[in-house]
Amino acid sequence: MKVTFLFFMLIANFASTSQEIIYSTPHREDNVDINFEIIGKVSGNFLVFKNAGNRNTLQVFNQNMVELKNDRISFLNDRTLNVDFIAYPDFFYMIYQTQKGTTLSCYYARFNGAGERVDEPVLLDTTKVGVFSENKIYSIAFSEDKNYILISKSRADNNEVFYVTKRFSRSMELIDSAKQIFRYNRRHDTYTDLQIDNKGTIIFAKEKIKGAREMINEASLITLPLGASNIIFTPLNLNEKYIDELKIKIDNLNQNYILNSLYYTRISGNVEGLYTARLNDGLNETKASFIPFPDSVRAKFSDARYRSAFDDMFLRNMFLKKDGSFLVIGEDFSSQTSGSRWDRWDYMYGSPYPYDYYWYRPGYYNYYSPYRNYSRYTNTHYMYDNILIMDIDSSLLPRWTKLIFKNQSDDNNDSYLSYSTINTGSEILFLFIEKGKNTQVVNCQGLSPDGSINRYATLKSREKGFQFMPRLARQTGLKEIIMPVVYRSMISFAKVDFSKPSN
């Protein structure tokens, strides 16, 4: 089944454009219990990895979303713990972890754009673990230009945390391997995810809190340059303020590291504003700013709460600009589970190695996204509300602050909530489902470089039964995305093209 619809939207200057939506054919076995990852576009084809129990499948579509392949991956079995992907224009790597007894192994396999494995899987690393030890210890990162691939493993033991890092080239040739040991206090220390820049430098941060339910009062940026034998700790000056979690973005063009967080002026106080810092990659120039949220924005962001208006906000995304300025995007998010109270600190610090779905997915659009299912024993109410956008100039001063208003909630499943972004070059589009749970209508708003927000006509499915999941979409072209949809309890995928001329 292939269904094509054209939808028209009106842009600010009243010129007409359209969106073309093409749906793939769903499979009966692809119900909403599966995990999936949209790998991207390779050799002109769209590829999707799907997992349901011990069944792992690679699905390939052409430009018209006609299925070319939907085959099981035979070398992945029930001992496979996690799978990651790195996509290039004409091939992609599958990096996966398996366990046999007390031995964990990390492999990679190379595939072409037709979904065919090019070579036999290659072993990258092995490690021994205890019977009751954490077994998902490998993490994958790659540089923006994808010339450096970082495979790391981390384990916390008593008062120490161990990191083993291996840097590979684009062709998966080992460049170097290093082991680092840090002092670790489970109640006070947190380490961010490891990243790698276009020079091969590894970057992450250590955060320290005074108590188990307090904010961060000390933080350091940790770097390990390519070819260096020792790591470099660069303390951050928090000016006797407190932050909640550091988000690191690598600005390869301007050779900077940008750090952002929300800040507080006192322990257990309300969110006051944005902490932002910039370090050049030589670590010899540091600049930081504490930017309070304007009172006018605070009043609009939450009508019922003024001082605590931003206490449920989380930093989601960051867009870099050529001149060194950038956009920071936050979203109001909370949840309520029956029998327990929502707590921001439990959400952020439940693990010494936090993972943020929005911020850290490699290449900005890549992710591994399980469809959330409900439990009959508990009820969780999810709330995803307004979006805040701040434009910060190269001197770390605010230029403007904008809001996109939305009010979303659902019980036991947040796959239809929150938003996705599309960077078209001329503007950033925000896609999200409006309040009312009509999952066949997607709101579209565009952010221009000057901060103006344009409301476009909604994306609608004229065919009943297609339910969009905007948050789980992935951009595959300048004005093209692949968006998961649910059709009669089956997972399918839709290509949305914003560049088609109107008829």
C-alpha positions in Angstrom: 0.0 0.0 0.0 1.4 3.4 -1.0 -0.7 6.5 -0.2 0.4 10.0 -1.3 -1.3 13.3 -0.2 -0.4 16.9 -0.8 -1.0 19.5 1.9 -0.6 23.3 1.5 0.7 25.8 4.0 0.8 29.6 3.9 4.1 31.2 4.7 4.7 34.8 6.0 4.9 36.4 2.6 1.8 34.6 1.4 3.8 32.6 -1.1 2.5 29.1 -1.4 4.3 25.8 -0.8 3.3 22.3 0.1 4.2 19.2 2.0 4.1 15.8 0.3 3.5 12.9 2.7 4.1 9.3 1.5 3.4 6.4 3.8 5.1 3.0 3.9 3.2 -0.2 4.1 3.0 -1.5 7.7 3.6 -5.1 8.7 1.3 -7.0 11.0 4.3 -8.1 13.2 5.4 -4.5 13.6 3.1 -3.7 16.5 3.6 -0.8 19.0 5.8 -3.1 21.3 8.8 -2.9 19.0 11.9 -0.7 19.4 13.1 1.1 16.3 15.7 3.5 15.0 15.6 5.5 11.8 19.1 5.1 10.6 18.8 7.7 7.8 19.3 8.1 4.1 22.1 6.0 2.5 22.7 5.8 -1.2 19.2 7.4 -1.7 17.4 4.8 0.3 15.8 5.1 3.8 16.8 2.5 6.4 15.1 1.6 9.6 16.3 -0.9 12.3 13.6 -2.7 14.2 13.7 -4.9 17.3 11.0 -7.0 18.9 12.4 -9.4 21.5 15.0 -11.5 19.8 13.8 -10.6 16.3 16.0 -7.9 14.7 15.1 -6.6 11.3 16.6 -4.1 8.8 14.0 -2.4 6.6 14.9 -0.5 3.4 12.6 1.9 1.5 13.2 3.8 -1.8 12.4 7.5 -2.4 8.7 6.6 -2.8 8.7 4.7 0.5 8.3 1.4 -1.4 9.8 -1.4 0.7 12.9 -2.9 -0.9 13.9 -5.1 2.0 12.6 -6.3 5.3 15.0 -9.0 6.4 16.0 -10.4 9.8 19.6 -9.8 10.8 20.8 -13.3 11.5 24.0 -12.6 13.4 22.1 -10.6 16.1 20.5 -12.9 18.7 18.9 -12.8 22.1 22.4 -12.1 23.7 22.5 -8.7 21.8 22.3 -5.9 24.4 22.3 -2.8 22.4 22.8 -1.6 18.8 24.1 1.8 17.5 24.4 3.2 13.9 26.7 5.6 12.2 25.4 6.5 8.7 27.5 7.9 5.8 26.3 8.9 2.3 26.9 5.4 0.8 27.3 3.0 3.7 26.6 2.7 7.5 28.2 1.0 10.5 26.2 -1.2 12.9 28.0 -1.3 16.3 26.5 -3.8 18.7 27.2 -5.3 22.1 26.7 -9.0 23.0 27.1 -11.1 26.2 28.1 -14.7 26.5 28.4 -15.8 30.1 30.5 -13.2 31.9 32.1 -11.9 28.7 30.9 -8.7 27.0 31.9 -8.1 23.4 31.6 -5.1 21.1 31.5 -5.7 17.3 30.9 -3.7 14.2 29.5 -4.6 10.8 29.4 -2.5 7.6 26.3 -2.3 5.4 25.6 -0.7 2.0 22.6 1.4 1.1 20.7 -1.6 0.0 20.9 -3.0 3.5 23.4 -5.7 2.5 26.2 -6.6 4.9 29.5 -5.9 3.1 31.9 -7.8 5.4 31.9 -10.2 8.3 31.4 -8.6 11.8 34.6 -7.4 13.4 35.4 -7.7 17.1 36.4 -4.3 18.6 36.6 -5.0 22.3 35.9 -7.5 25.1 35.6 -7.3 28.9 34.8 -9.5 31.8 32.0 -8.6 34.2 30.5 -10.1 37.3 27.3 -12.1 37.4 25.3 -9.3 38.8 27.3 -6.4 37.3 25.9 -3.8 34.9 26.3 -5.2 31.4 25.5 -2.3 29.1 28.8 -0.6 29.5 29.7 0.5 25.9 28.9 3.9 24.5 29.3 5.2 21.0 30.1 8.8 19.9 31.5 10.3 16.7 32.7 13.6 15.5 30.5 16.0 13.5 32.5 15.2 10.3 32.4 11.5 11.2 36.1 11.1 10.7 36.6 10.0 14.3 34.6 7.3 16.0 34.8 6.9 19.8 33.9 3.6 21.6 34.1 3.8 25.3 33.3 1.7 28.3 32.8 2.9 31.8 32.3 1.1 35.2 31.9 2.4 38.7 33.5 0.4 41.5 33.6 1.4 45.1 35.2 4.9 45.1 36.4 4.9 41.5 35.0 5.1 38.0 37.0 3.5 35.2 36.9 4.7 31.5 38.5 2.9 28.6 38.3 4.9 25.4 39.2 3.7 21.9 39.4 6.2 19.0 38.9 4.9 15.5 39.2 6.4 12.0 36.4 6.6 9.5 37.5 3.2 8.1 37.4 1.8 11.7 41.2 1.6 12.0 42.2 1.9 15.7 44.0 5.2 16.3 44.6 4.9 20.1 43.4 3.4 23.3 43.5 4.8 26.8 42.4 4.0 30.3 41.5 6.6 32.9 40.5 6.2 36.5 38.7 9.0 38.5 37.7 9.2 42.1 33.9 8.7 42.4 31.4 9.3 45.1 28.1 7.8 44.2 26.1 10.4 46.2 27.9 13.5 45.0 29.6 12.9 41.6 28.1 12.7 38.1 29.8 12.4 34.7 28.3 13.5 31.4 28.4 11.5 28.2 31.6 11.4 26.3 31.8 13.4 23.1 34.5 13.8 20.4 35.4 16.8 18.2 36.7 17.0 14.7 40.3 17.1 16.0 39.8 13.8 17.8 39.6 15.4 21.3 37.4 13.6 23.9 35.2 16.0 25.9 33.0 15.4 28.9 32.3 17.0 32.3 32.3 16.1 36.0 29.7 17.6 38.2 29.6 17.6 42.0 26.7 18.2 44.4 26.8 18.7 48.1 24.0 16.3 48.9 21.9 13.6 47.2 19.0 16.0 46.5 20.8 19.3 45.9 22.1 21.2 42.9 25.6 21.2 41.4 28.0 23.6 43.1 31.2 22.4 41.4 32.0 21.4 37.8 34.9 20.8 35.6 35.4 20.2 31.8 37.5 17.1 31.1 39.4 16.8 27.8 41.7 14.2 26.4 43.3 15.5 23.1 44.4 13.1 20.5 48.0 12.0 21.1 48.0 13.3 24.7 49.0 11.0 27.6 47.1 12.9 30.4 43.6 14.3 30.7 43.0 18.0 31.3 40.7 19.2 34.1 39.4 22.8 33.5 37.4 24.0 36.6 34.3 26.1 35.8 33.6 29.2 37.9 30.0 29.0 39.0 30.2 32.3 40.9 28.7 30.8 44.1 25.6 29.9 42.2 24.1 26.4 41.5 23.3 24.6 38.3 21.3 21.4 37.6 23.0 19.6 34.7 25.6 20.6 32.1 24.9 20.3 28.4 27.9 20.4 26.2 27.9 21.3 22.5 31.0 21.2 20.3 31.3 24.2 17.9 33.8 22.7 15.5 33.6 25.7 13.1 34.7 28.2 15.7 36.7 25.6 17.7 34.8 26.2 20.9 33.0 24.1 23.5 29.7 25.6 24.6 28.2 24.6 28.0 24.7 25.4 29.1 22.6 24.7 32.2 19.8 26.2 34.3 21.1 28.1 37.4 19.8 28.9 40.9 21.0 31.5 43.3 20.3 29.4 46.4 19.9 25.7 47.3 16.4 24.3 46.7 15.5 27.6 45.2 13.7 28.4 41.9 15.2 28.3 38.4 16.6 31.9 37.8 17.9 31.7 34.3 20.5 30.3 31.9 24.1 29.6 32.7 26.3 29.5 29.6 30.0 29.2 29.2 32.4 29.1 26.2 35.9 27.6 26.2 38.1 27.5 23.1 39.5 24.1 22.3 42.9 25.2 23.6 41.3 25.8 27.0 43.2 29.1 27.4 40.1 31.3 26.9 37.0 31.0 29.0 33.9 33.2 29.2 30.7 32.6 31.2 27.4 34.4 31.7 24.4 34.0 34.0 21.4 35.2 32.1 18.2 35.7 34.2 14.9 34.9 32.5 13.1 38.2 31.8 10.1 38.9 34.1 7.9 39.4 31.0 8.8 35.9 29.7 8.4 34.4 33.2 4.9 35.7 33.4 3.9 34.3 30.0 5.6 31.0 30.4 3.4 29.9 33.3 0.3 31.9 34.1 -0.3 30.1 37.4 3.3 30.1 38.7 5.5 33.2 38.6 8.6 32.4 40.7 8.5 28.7 39.9 7.6 29.2 36.2 10.8 27.5 34.9 11.2 24.9 37.6 9.9 22.1 35.3 11.9 23.3 32.3 14.6 21.1 30.7 17.1 22.2 28.1 16.4 20.2 25.0 18.4 21.4 21.9 21.0 23.9 20.8 21.6 25.3 17.3 25.0 26.8 16.5 25.5 29.7 14.1 28.6 30.5 11.9 29.3 33.7 13.8 29.7 31.9 17.2 26.2 32.8 18.4 23.6 30.0 19.1 20.0 29.2 20.0 19.1 27.3 23.3 15.8 25.6 23.4 14.0 24.4 26.5 10.7 22.7 27.2 8.4 22.5 30.2 8.1 18.9 31.1 6.8 16.9 34.1 5.1 13.6 34.9 3.0 12.2 37.7 3.0 8.5 38.6 0.4 7.0 40.8 1.7 6.6 44.3 4.8 8.9 43.8 5.4 12.6 43.5 7.2 14.2 40.5 10.7 15.2 41.5 13.1 17.0 39.1 16.2 15.6 40.9 15.2 12.0 40.8 14.6 12.4 37.0 18.1 13.9 36.4 20.3 12.1 38.9 18.9 8.5 38.9 22.3 7.4 37.4 25.9 8.5 37.5 25.9 8.5 33.7 22.8 10.5 32.6 21.5 10.3 29.0 19.4 13.0 27.5 17.2 11.9 24.6 17.1 15.3 23.0 20.6 16.7 23.5 23.0 13.9 23.1 21.7 11.9 20.2 24.6 11.7 17.8 24.4 14.0 14.8 21.5 15.7 16.5 18.8 13.6 14.8 19.9 10.1 15.6 18.3 8.2 18.4 17.1 4.8 19.6 13.5 5.3 20.4 11.3 2.7 22.2 7.6 3.1 21.9 6.5 3.4 25.6 3.9 0.9 26.8 1.8 1.2 29.9 1.7 -0.9 33.0 -1.6 -2.0 34.4 -0.3 -1.6 37.9 0.7 2.0 37.8 -0.5 5.1 35.9 1.8 7.8 34.7 0.5 11.2 33.5 2.9 13.0 31.1 2.9 16.8 30.6 4.9 18.5 27.8 4.1 22.2 27.6 5.6 25.4 26.4 8.9 25.8 24.5 11.4 28.5 25.3 13.9 29.7 22.7 16.8 32.0 23.6 19.2 33.6 21.1 22.7 34.1 22.6 25.3 36.2 20.8 29.0 35.4 20.5 29.7 37.5 23.6 27.2 35.3 25.6 24.7 38.1 25.9 21.0 37.5 25.1 19.5 39.0 21.9 16.0 37.9 22.2 13.7 35.3 23.9 10.7 33.7 22.3 8.0 31.3 23.4 6.0 28.7 21.5 2.9 27.9 23.4 1.6 24.3 23.6 -0.2 22.2 26.2 0.2 18.4 25.8 -0.6 15.6 28.1 -1.3 11.8 27.9 -1.5 8.8 30.2 1.1 6.0 30.2 2.5 6.9 26.8 4.4 10.0 25.7 5.3 8.9 22.1 2.8 11.4 20.7 4.0 14.3 22.9 6.8 16.9 22.8 8.2 18.1 19.5 10.8 17.7 16.7 12.7 20.3 14.8 13.7 20.6 11.2 16.6 22.9 10.2 15.7 24.1 6.6 18.6 26.5 6.4 16.3 29.6 6.3 14.3 28.7 9.4 13.8 26.1 12.1 10.4 24.3 12.0 8.8 23.0 15.2 6.4 20.1 14.7 4.1 18.9 17.5 0.6 17.7 18.1 -1.9 20.2 19.5 -3.8 19.6 22.7 -6.8 17.4 22.3 -4.9 14.2 21.4 -5.8 14.4 17.8 -2.7 12.5 16.6 -3.6 12.9 13.0 -3.0 16.7 13.1 0.6 18.1 13.5 1.1 21.7 14.3 3.9 23.4 12.3 5.6 26.7 13.4 8.7 28.2 11.9 11.4 30.3 13.7 13.1 32.9 11.5 16.7 34.1 12.2 15.3 37.4 13.5 13.2 35.6 16.1 9.8 36.0 14.4 7.6 32.9 14.6 5.4 31.9 11.6 2.4 29.6 12.1 1.9 27.3 9.1 -1.0 25.1 8.2 -1.1 21.9 10.0 0.0 18.5 8.7 -3.1 16.4 8.4 -3.8 12.8 7.4 -6.9 12.6 5.3 -6.7 8.8 5.6 -8.2 7.8 8.9 -6.1 5.8 11.3 -2.6 7.3 10.8 -1.3 8.7 14.0 1.8 10.8 13.9 4.7 10.7 16.4 6.6 14.0 15.7 9.1 13.7 18.5 10.5 10.5 17.0 11.0 11.9 13.5 14.4 12.2 11.9 15.6 14.8 9.4 17.0 13.0 6.3 17.3 16.0 3.9 17.3 19.8 3.9 13.5 19.9 3.9 12.7 16.2 4.4 12.0 14.0 7.4 11.0 10.4 8.1 8.3 10.4 10.8 7.0 7.2 12.5 3.3 6.7 12.4 0.9 4.2 14.0 -1.7 2.6 11.8 -4.1 0.1 13.3 -1.6 -0.6 16.1 1.2 -1.2 13.6 4.3 0.9 13.3 4.8 2.5 9.8 6.9 5.4 8.5 6.0 8.5 6.5 8.3 10.6 4.4 7.4 14.3 4.7 8.9 16.6 2.0 8.5 20.3 2.6 10.2 21.3 -0.7 7.6 20.2 -3.2 6.3 23.1 -5.4 2.6 23.7 -5.1 0.2 22.7 -7.8 
